Amino acid sequence: MKVELALPPSKRDLRLDLFRGLANWLMFLGHVSISVLAWFSFRNYGFSDGADLFVFISGYTSALVFGRRMLEGGFVFGTTRLLRRVWQIYAVHILLFVIYLASVHFLSTRFNAPDLIDRFNVAPLLNAPVETITQGLLLRYKPLNLDVLPLYVVLMGAFPPVLWLMLRHPNWGMLGSVALYLAARQFDWNLPSYPSGVWYFNPFAWQLLFVLGAWLALGGANTLHFLVRSRTVLVFGLAYLLFAAVMTLSGLIPELQKLFPRVLFETFNPNDKTNLAPYRFLHLAVLIILGARFIPIDAAGLQAAIWKPLVKCGQQSLEVFAVGIYLSFIGFFVLQMTSSGIIAQLVVGTGGISIMTAVAYYRSWSKRVEKHAYGHANQPAVQKPHAPASEPVQPGHKIVVGTA
């Protein structure tokens, strides 16, 4: 049975880093929740937004990285590597959770801004602090904007058996994901939240984007490559993106609503983000197809210096995302306490993106230094040549698992 990864081991797809970095930037701007900055985010121009792109790319990269681990070291080894990553994501979420809650409470009290408590869903902490912290550790309680990392934890935690199946029967894994998505929407499956309600990002529905990314990384991209070349798909895709933009803008601009029948407008407004509406999924799928068509993996422009900050933020995505979520709250607070004018908003937006970029470069430098230091510390004084157990996988070769 042949498992053909989308990239050879020596090749890195800069498009993934570029667009994941862009998703982080735009999610930060959207989470500040001030009108001018929000217009720089995806959400005002189509059905999907930065969260959809973030989850999709996370599934793609997870399959590439941990698929190789599982093929090279077996299921148990690959699972331990995956669970180690789950622990890292969970630890980052808990650290962010504690700092976020403490900051909201402190600034609300210090500057007499009680509305922050309700706006950022911190009231349960004041009413039942021990229970609230416990529910937060269980990922059931989430303050405003802290929904993505818990989703990421759940999707990655459930990924080992899914990845094992997809390495052998990728199409069956993809069909199972579609079936779960349809069942979740049909029967209203979701996880409970504290103190009431359900998860804002329904993991039974959002897993579809994560698994789609994994499926494409494990050979699905070759299966659907004809869509990238199709002129019919190109025309349909551009028309659908235009329709999505107009329909989304009509929810923000009352004058546009008059151009459409009420039933059509209400089909797409409000946008069903919790359960990942089919039109939302299709919107991201079109963006992926058109992106692959117009930005091939070897596009020379990807190496341009102007994109390096975005690429760096995508490469250090977890840290940048967490910092961006926290800065979105700080940015909102600063604008509320000072001025919400256009200049102030642009300064806050630029400042936040600059800090996120600085964090990305620092983490990249730190990891490089640590790797260099530990590499020299662990290097034996005398290295004797030895015969490799097997030939290394050369770029472009297929990785083979199982039996023919």
N, C-alpha and C positions, 0 to 999 in steps of 0.2 A: 504494500500500500504506500503510495507516494504522497508526501506532504510538502507542498511547494510554498515556502514562505515568500511574502511579497518582496522582501529585500534580502540580498546576500549578507552574510555577517559583517562585511567590511563597509557596507553602504548605509548611510543615514539619510533619511528623507527629511530634508530641511523644511518641506512644506508642513509637516506635522508640527515641528517646533514653531514655525512662523505663525500658523493659525491658532495654535494653542496659546501662544503668547498674546496674539490679538484678542482671543476670547477672554483672557484674564484682564487685559486693559479695558475692554468694553464692558465686562461685568462690573468692574470697579466703578466706571462712570455711570452705569445704570443704577447701581446700588446707592449712589450718593442721593438719588431721588430728588434732584433739583432739575427744573425743566430744561435749562440749556444743556447741561451735561448729558441728560438722558437722550437728547437728540443725536449724540455721537454713538449711541449703542445700537446693536442689531435690532432690538425689540420693536423699534418704531417703524421698521421698514420691511417687515415680513413676519411670517408665523413663527419661525424658530429664532433662537437668539444664541448668545454665547454659551449658555448652560448646555444646550443641545450639542454644540460643537465640542465642548470640553468633554462630555461623556463619551461621544463617538470616538474622539481621538484617544481617550484613555483606554477604551476597549481595543483599539487598533494596536497601540504601543504595548499594552499588556500582553496581547497574543504574540507579538514579535519577540518580546523580551523573555517572557516566561514559557512560551512555546518552545524556544530553544533550550531553556533549562530543563523542561520536562522531557524533551527528546534526547538530550545528552545524558541526563542523570536519572531519568525514570520519574514515575508519578510522585513518589514520596519526596524525592529531592525537589522537584518542581513545586510541589505543594508547600513545602517548608519555605521556599523562597517567596512564594506568593503570600503566605501568611505573615512573613516578616514585613512585607510591604504593607499589608493590612494593618499591622501593629503601628508602623510608622505613620500611616494616615490617621489612625485613631488617636495616637498620641498628639499629633499636630492639632487635630480637632479639639481634644480636651484642653490643651493649652490655650488655644484660641477661645474656646468656650469660657474658661475661667477669666481670662484677661478681658474679654468682651463684656461679661456680666459685671465685673468689678468696675470697669471704665464707665459703663452706662450708669450704674448706681452712684459712683463717686461724682461724676460730672452733673448728674441730675440734682444731687444734694448740694454740691458746692456752688452751683450757679443758679439754683432755684428754678430748675427746668423740669418739673414733674411730668410733663407730657412725654419726655424721653422714655419713661418707664413703660407707658402703654404702647407707644409707637414701636419700640423694639422688643416688645413681648417679655419684659423683665418682671412684671407684676407677680407672677407665680413665685419668684424667688423671695419676695417680701412676705408673701402670705404663708408659704411653707418651705423654708429654705432647705432643710435636710431632704425632704421628699423631692424637691425640685432638682437639687444637685444629683440625687440618686437617679432620677429619671433622665437627667442629662447624660450621665455616664452610660445609661442604657440606650441612648440615642433617641429616646421618645420625646424629650423636651428640647426644643430648639428655638433660641431667640431669632428675631428677624434676620434674614439673610444667611443664617448658619445651617442651611438645608443641604447644600451640595456635598460636603464632605461625609456626612452620615450616609448619603446615597452611595457615594464612592466606596465607603467601608463595606456596605452590604453587598454591592455588586462584586467587589474584589474577593470578599469572603466566600461568596458562593461560586466563584469562578473555577476553582480547581477541577471539579468533576465535569464542568461544562467544557473547559479547555481540553481535558483528556478525551472527551467524546469528539470534539471538533478536530483534534489532531488525527483522528481515525475516520470519522464520518462528518465532515464539516457541514454538508447540506442537511443532515439530520439534526445537527445542533441548531442550525439556523431555523429550520422548520419548527423545532420545539420552542424556540424563542418567540416566533410569530404566534404559535398556538397559545402560549402563556399570555402574551400581550392581548390577544383577542378575548381570552377567557377573563382576564383581569378587568377589561372594559365592560364585558357583558355582565359579569357577576359582581362588579364593584369590589374587587379584591384590593386591599391596601393594608398598611400597617397602622396601628393606633398611635396617636400622639398624646402628649400630656400638656395641659390637663384635660383636653378634649380634642375631638377631631381626628384627622388622619394625616399622614405624611404629605407635605406639599409636593414633593417629587415621589410619586407612586413607584416604588422599585419594581413592582411586577410589570409595569408598563415601560418604564425607562430602561429596563434591561435590554429592550429591543435595540436601542441605539448602541449600547455597549457591545452586545453580541454581534450586531451588524459590523462594527469596526473590527472585531476579532475575525469574523468570517472573511471579510475582504483581505485582511492580512494573511490569512491562511489559504489563499488561492481564489477566493471569491472575486477578487479584482480582475483576475484573468477571465473568469466566466462572464463577467458583465462588461468587459472592455468594449464590446460592440456598441454599448449605449454611449460611450464616450465619443465614438466616431460617427454616430448617427446624426444626420442633418435633421431628421424628424424630431428626435429627442432635443436637439439644440433649439429648434423653433418652439416646441412645446415648453421647454424649460424656461426660456426667456419670457414667454407669455405668462407662464405661471408665476414667475418672480414679480412681474409687473402687476398681475392681479393681486398677489399677496401684499405687495406694498400699498396699493390703493385701498384694499380692504382693511388693512391694519391702520393706515392713516385716517380712514373714515371713522374709526373708533376714537380718534383724537381730535379730529376736525369736524364739528357738527355739520358744516356746510356740505361736506362730501357725502354724508349719509343720505342726503336727499336724492342723490344720483342712483341709488340702488333700491330695489324692493326690500321692504322691511324683513321679509323672511330670509332673503339672501344675507343681509347684514347680520342678522341674529344667528345665522349658522356659524359665523366666524368670530363673532364678538359677543361675550368675552372669549378670548383665546383659551382653550382648555389645555393649560400647561400641566396641571397635576397628573392627568391621565394620558398625556402625550397624544393629543388628537391626531388622527390620520393625516389631516392636511398639514399639520406641523411636521410630522415625520417626512412627508413627501417634500416639503419645502427644503429641509436639510438635505434630503437625497438629491434633489436637483442641484443644490449648491455644490455638493460633492462631485457630481458628474461634470458640471460646467467647470469647476475648479481644476479637475483632472485634465479636462480638455484644453483649457487655456494656460494652465501652469504645469507643464510636464515636470517630472522629477529632475531632469537635467537642465532646466531653464537657467540660463546664465544669470538672469537678474536675481536669482535667489542668493547669490553670493555678494550682492551689492552691500556696501557699508550701511546704507540707510535702513536695511532690514535687520542688522545685527542685534540691536536692542530687543526687538520682538523675538527673534530666534533665541536669544539668551534667556528671556523670560519664559519661553516655551520649554526650554531645556531644564529649567529649575522651577517647573510649574507648581509643585505642591507648596513650596515656600512662598512663591510670588502670589499664589491664590490666597493663602491665609493672610498675608500682609495686606493684600488688596481689600479683603473683606473688612479687616479692622480699620483700614484707612478710609473706607467708604463711610463708616460711622463717624470717625473723627472729622472727615470732610463735611458731612451733613451738620454736625454739631457746630463747627467753626462758622459755616455759612448762616446757621440759625442765630448764632450769638453776635455776629458782626454784620455782614451785608450779604444779601443774596443777588447782588447785581451781576451783570454779565462778566465784568472784569474779575470780580472776586471768584466767580465760579470757574472761570478759565484758569485763574491762578491755582485754585484748589485742585482742579483736574490735572493740570500740568505738574504740580507738586507731587500729587499722589503717584502718578505714572513714573515720575523721576525716582521716587523712593523705591517703588517696586522694581524698577530697572537696576537701581544700585544694589538692592538685595540680591537680584539675580546674578550680577557680576561678582558680588562678594562670595556667594555660595559656590559659584563656579571656580573662583580662585581658591577658596578654602578646600574644596574637594580635590582640586589638582595638587595643592601643597600636601594634603594628607596622604594622597595616593603616592606621591613622590617620596615622602618621608618614610611611610610604612614599607614601601617597596624596597628602599635601600636598607631599612632595618631588618627586613625579613629575608634579604637576599643572602644565600650561603656564600661563605668566603671562597670556596672552590666549587665550580660547577663542572660536573662531569657529563660528557655527552651521553645521551641514552636514546634508545630507539623509541619513537612514539608508539603508543598503543594502536593508533589508527591514523590514517592520513587526515589532515585538516580539511574542512569543507572549503572549497575554493569559491570565490565569487561567481554567482550564476548557476552553481550546482544545486541540485535538488536534495533535500534531506529526506532520507528514506526511513520509515519506521514500520515495524510489523513484517508481515509476509506478503509476497506478491499474490 
